[in-house]
């Protein structure tokens, strides 16, 4: 009976192996990626399977049969395998925890270095790096516009109402920019005291002109002050194309500001 049971078990294992070859291959790939002791777990599971078959086909008490002794070895190896998996998992979790702490620390310092603390927009350093990256990667198929804006009479706001109110105005302006220059098509930066820059991606000149004129009209009602906004399209093939575009956008913005002051 015992021999027949072993034969049946071996046949079943052969069927499982050949039928599940593809899945076992995926499992091995997963084990190679995880590297967390699951290979030992697989061996332990196989040993348990063998032990259960042995017990099922040899129902006498262990003490009455010498051939039962391999079961003790199987149980011992199984326990050690699971224990090894447990220890390996703890070590891996500790390493992951340390790595997570390191990543959080790096993220914190990256935020300090590249994000404006008051408005939470990317800061001037981030702006300069982004310009350099786009200069290297842009192609003639890209449609890019440089947009510059600042708050009208911001110095008067600070002087008459105080720096605290000035800070609130800057935060409201940043929220306004995030709302009307969404990340899908725009990248926004605070590059100076009350000056903001936006890189517009894949937006036509007509659309952005219409958009900006609308924003100039509604900015006073939403943030309590008006904005002057200038923009220009990036001309590919120029040296420092994006940087030059921002300089022209800045000039356009100041022309608009002067026109407002003359009214």
PyMOL commands that set and color helices and strands:
alter all, ss='L'
color gray80, all
select helices_A, chain A and resi 2-19+21-34+38-57+62-64+66-114+124-137+154-161+163-180+205-223+241-262
alter helices_A, ss='H'
color red, helices_A
select strands_A, chain A and resi 144-151+186-190+195-201+227-233
alter strands_A, ss='S'
color yellow, strands_A
deselect
rebuild
show_as cartoon
